[in-house]
Amino acid sequence: MKYSVVVVDDHVLLSQAIGGLVEDFNKFQVLYLCNNGRELLDKFANPNNVPDLVLMDIKMPILNGIETAEILKKEFPKVKILALSIEEDEYTILKMLRAGASGYLMKDTKKDILEKALEEVMENGYYYTNTVTQILMDSLENEIDTELKEKEIEFIKLACTDMSYKEIAKTMCCSYKTVEGYRDAVHKKLKIKNRIGLVLFAIHHNLFTP
């Protein structure tokens, strides 16, 4: 039995093209296409229209991908979300991951990578590429050489939220400089470069659930 997919993108021709690619994959079939998140949620009013996975753009009118993902996470938690976007800045990626996306791809992704990503999301629960995350993913596949301290784990969990580092310092009842110290220590231990890496590590090791 094939996994059902819905493509959500406000560019009609691109949406149709993506749908055509997915239809060619052995394990997937496209239920329908939507122009934005609002149209998708309206379709979900019929249980027969709820797919296994939503392949969704981020920048869309009426209801964008991040807003839609947040609603899906709350009301349809079993539906997997794979973002497909031209947005590659750290802030947008983090927002989409926090909203509930199980993966994030750029729109210039090759066909075989798209197929692999869809399969990984359905079978393993997540998929992220080096191009998008810009981190050393090897650190997610290997055991941690140095044990994380309690405060460092607390920092990682807080870094997965929308808090700024100043807000994290206030929550942890310490100085901004101390938080910077936790950040630098965690980056070094986990061999990661940025906040995206922290989020991916936390997801992978069950410290944070999108």
PyMOL commands that set and color helices and strands:
alter all, ss='L'
color gray80, all
select helices_A, chain A and resi 12-23+37-43+47-49+65-75+90-99+111-124+130-133+138-141+150-159+165-171+176-190+195-204
alter helices_A, ss='H'
color red, helices_A
select strands_A, chain A and resi 3-8+28-34+53-56+80-85+103-106+127-128
alter strands_A, ss='S'
color yellow, strands_A
deselect
rebuild
show_as cartoon
